[in-house]
Amino acid sequence: MPRTPGPLAGIRVVDLTRALSGPYATLMLADAGADVVKVERPGSGDDTRGWGPPFLGEGVERESSYFLAVNRNKRSVTLDLKDPDDLAALRDLLAGADVLVENFRPGVMARMGLDTAALEDLNPRLVTLSITGFGEDGPDGHRSGFDQIVQGEAGLMAMTGHPGGQPTKFGVPVSDILSGMFGAFGVVAALHERARTGRGQRVTTSLLASAVAVHAYQGTRWTLGGDVPGLEGNRHPSIAPYGAYACADGWINIAVGSEGLWARFAPVVGIAVDDDRFASNTDRVANVEVLTAAIEAALAPGSVDDWMARLDEAGVPAGRINTMDQVYDMAQVHHLGMVDEVEHPTVGHLRLPGSPIAYSTRPERVVTPPPRLGEHADLLDDPWT
């Protein structure tokens, strides 16, 4: 089968973003084959170049692992957007681009003379993605958006943590990542429409909207059921047994999501399938404390490996709770191509989290290392070469 550089090959993206939400959106576009030019501040670049530890390298060649995580497959130029000549260079880039991505606070683009009308005059085919913290207008549109602040405001922290404990953030900046993912999807949808109409458009999303959008059944617990989700630890509010359970030497997750699975699971842990307290999922949820105690008593003497084998033999979904080093040692993670290995010109060999998307016409992904600050300055002399 013929190989292609990716489904977005030929799409030119100007990336004015920093930190994580915007760079994650452009990472997705770059992984799909788009030519992403990252425009950074002279001297310091993207804020995340200074976020650490950990850092790799020393002195002026030091790179932060934070920056390296989400900036592969991009090129870097530096422009001072307060300088008229540099702003003119940016306009030259935009004139030949297909996509502009920015995550400035509302009003910044207009102050640079690059509001929606100006961009349409410069390049009617340009698709612009704007990511903000709380939206571009409305009562909170002026607020800065930082991931953990939005996790709290969007209700995510109020349902993450153990009963009686404190609200807890996700282990990754989920609001940033979600807004980047939704933003990238919006760009691709707008490019598809442009193929039909010949004109670009403005796409907007925010950290707050993205975090609310993924409430799923937790949202409808309130909007439809009048039930406010709280801190429930590792238990599922609507399915039992479904959660994390302790073994002799570690923890495993077990998911019994149907009556058929219950019939297979109960005998393995010594519970009668027809026990009236657990006869249906509704009964099991109502009696979850008693059920959990019975399961934990059964699991306590055995090891994680032992219980994983027994549950697998019974056809019951279960999984280890791995630490990060264990994840990157998983054979299945490597089989899925989730570790990109590249050579960086100053800090050497890098192992980076890979893209979860595979294309049948592109069986082998070509990955370039995250760029050094201003590494591709020659691009400004002849844009898009």
Residue pairs with C-beta under 8 A, 6 or more apart in sequence:
1 360
1 361
1 363
2 361
3 361
3 362
3 363
3 364
4 33
4 359
4 361
4 362
5 33
5 362
5 366
6 31
6 32
6 33
6 34
6 359
6 362
7 32
7 33
7 359
7 361
8 29
8 32
8 33
8 34
8 188
9 33
9 34
10 33
10 35
11 29
11 33
11 34
11 35
11 98
11 99
11 191
12 34
12 35
12 37
12 96
12 97
12 98
12 99
12 384
13 26
13 29
13 30
13 34
13 35
13 36
13 37
13 97
13 98
13 99
13 100
13 101
14 37
14 39
14 90
14 93
14 94
14 97
14 99
14 100
14 101
15 22
15 23
15 26
15 36
15 37
15 38
15 39
15 74
15 101
16 22
16 39
16 100
16 101
16 102
16 103
16 104
17 23
17 25
17 26
17 101
17 102
17 103
17 131
18 40
18 46
18 47
18 48
18 103
19 46
19 47
19 48
19 103
19 176
20 48
20 70
20 147
20 173
20 176
20 177
20 180
21 103
21 131
21 145
21 175
21 176
21 177
21 179
21 180
21 183
21 207
22 101
22 102
22 103
22 129
22 131
22 180
22 183
23 38
23 46
23 48
23 70
23 71
23 180
24 70
24 176
24 177
24 179
24 180
24 181
24 184
25 101
25 129
25 131
25 179
25 180
25 181
25 183
25 184
25 187
26 34
26 36
26 38
26 74
26 101
26 184
27 70
27 71
27 72
27 73
27 74
27 180
28 180
28 181
28 184
28 355
29 36
29 99
29 101
29 184
29 187
29 188
30 36
30 72
30 73
30 74
31 72
31 73
31 355
31 357
31 365
32 357
33 362
34 98
34 99
35 75
35 384
36 73
36 74
36 75
37 74
37 75
37 76
37 77
37 93
37 376
37 379
38 46
38 71
38 74
38 75
38 76
38 77
38 371
39 77
39 78
39 79
39 81
39 90
39 93
40 46
40 76
40 77
40 78
40 79
40 373
40 374
41 78
41 80
42 78
42 79
42 80
42 374
43 78
44 50
45 76
45 78
45 373
45 374
46 67
46 71
48 64
48 66
48 67
48 70
49 63
49 64
49 67
49 373
50 64
51 64
51 66
51 67
52 64
52 65
52 66
53 65
54 64
54 65
55 62
55 63
55 64
55 65
56 62
56 63
56 64
56 65
56 68
56 344
56 347
56 348
56 350
57 63
57 346
57 347
61 346
61 347
62 347
63 344
63 346
63 347
63 370
63 372
67 370
68 344
68 350
68 352
68 369
68 370
69 352
69 353
71 370
71 371
72 340
72 342
72 352
72 367
72 368
72 369
72 370
73 367
73 368
74 368
74 370
74 371
75 371
75 375
75 376
75 379
76 371
76 372
76 373
76 374
76 375
76 376
77 374
77 376
77 377
77 379
77 380
78 373
78 374
78 377
79 86
79 87
79 89
79 90
79 380
80 86
81 87
81 90
81 112
87 112
87 113
89 380
90 114
91 114
91 122
92 380
92 383
93 380
93 383
93 384
94 100
94 114
94 119
94 122
94 123
94 126
95 122
95 123
95 383
96 123
96 383
96 384
97 123
97 126
97 384
98 125
98 126
98 127
98 191
98 200
99 126
99 127
99 128
99 129
99 187
99 191
100 119
100 126
100 127
100 128
100 129
101 128
101 129
101 131
101 183
101 187
102 108
102 109
102 128
102 129
102 130
102 131
103 130
103 131
103 132
104 130
105 132
105 133
105 142
105 144
106 132
106 136
106 137
106 141
106 142
109 115
109 130
116 128
116 202
119 126
119 128
120 126
120 200
123 200
124 198
124 199
124 200
125 194
125 198
125 199
125 200
126 200
127 187
127 190
127 191
127 194
127 200
127 201
127 202
127 203
128 200
128 201
128 202
128 203
129 183
129 184
129 186
129 187
129 203
129 204
129 205
130 136
130 202
130 203
130 204
130 205
131 179
131 180
131 183
131 204
131 205
131 206
131 207
132 141
132 145
132 204
132 206
132 207
133 143
133 144
133 145
133 146
133 149
133 150
133 206
133 207
133 208
134 140
134 141
134 143
134 145
134 150
134 153
134 206
134 207
134 208
135 141
135 204
135 206
135 208
135 209
136 204
136 206
140 208
145 175
145 206
145 207
145 208
147 173
147 174
147 175
147 176
147 207
148 157
148 169
148 173
150 175
150 207
150 208
150 211
151 157
151 169
151 170
151 174
151 175
151 211
152 158
152 167
152 169
153 208
154 175
154 207
154 208
154 211
154 212
155 211
155 212
155 215
155 218
155 229
156 169
156 170
156 174
156 175
156 211
157 167
157 168
157 169
158 167
158 229
158 230
158 231
159 218
159 229
159 230
159 231
159 232
160 167
160 168
160 169
160 170
160 231
161 167
161 168
161 231
161 233
162 231
162 233
163 230
163 231
163 232
163 233
164 231
165 231
167 231
174 211
175 207
175 208
175 210
175 211
176 207
178 207
178 210
178 211
178 213
178 214
179 205
179 206
179 207
179 209
179 210
181 210
182 205
182 209
182 210
182 213
183 203
183 205
186 203
186 204
186 205
187 203
189 203
190 200
190 201
190 203
193 201
194 200
194 201
212 219
217 238
218 229
218 237
221 227
221 228
221 229
221 237
222 228
222 229
229 237
233 243
234 243
234 244
234 253
235 242
235 243
235 288
235 292
236 242
236 243
237 285
238 285
239 255
239 256
239 257
239 281
239 285
240 256
240 281
240 284
240 285
240 288
240 291
241 254
241 256
241 265
241 284
241 288
241 291
241 292
241 295
242 254
242 255
242 256
242 257
243 253
243 254
243 292
244 251
244 252
244 253
244 321
245 251
245 252
245 253
245 254
245 292
245 295
245 296
245 299
246 296
246 299
246 300
247 299
247 300
247 302
247 303
247 304
247 306
247 307
248 300
248 301
248 302
248 303
248 304
249 303
249 304
250 303
250 304
250 320
250 321
251 304
251 320
251 321
252 299
252 304
252 307
252 308
252 311
252 318
252 319
252 320
252 321
253 318
253 319
253 320
253 321
254 265
254 295
254 311
254 316
254 317
254 318
255 261
255 317
255 318
256 262
256 265
256 316
256 317
257 317
259 280
259 281
261 315
261 316
261 317
262 273
262 278
262 281
262 284
263 273
264 314
264 315
264 316
265 311
265 314
265 316
266 272
266 273
266 275
266 278
267 273
267 314
268 310
268 311
268 314
268 316
269 294
269 295
269 298
269 299
270 294
270 298
271 278
271 291
271 294
271 295
271 298
276 283
277 283
277 284
277 287
277 290
277 291
278 284
278 287
278 291
284 291
299 307
302 310
304 320
307 318
308 318
308 319
308 320
311 317
311 318
312 318
320 326
322 330
327 333
328 339
328 351
333 339
336 356
337 354
337 355
337 358
337 365
338 353
338 354
338 356
339 351
339 352
339 353
339 354
340 350
340 351
340 352
340 353
340 354
340 355
340 365
340 367
341 349
341 350
341 351
341 352
342 349
342 350
342 352
342 367
342 368
342 369
343 349
343 350
343 369
344 350
344 369
344 370
345 369
345 372
346 372
350 369
350 370
352 367
354 365
354 367
355 365
379 385
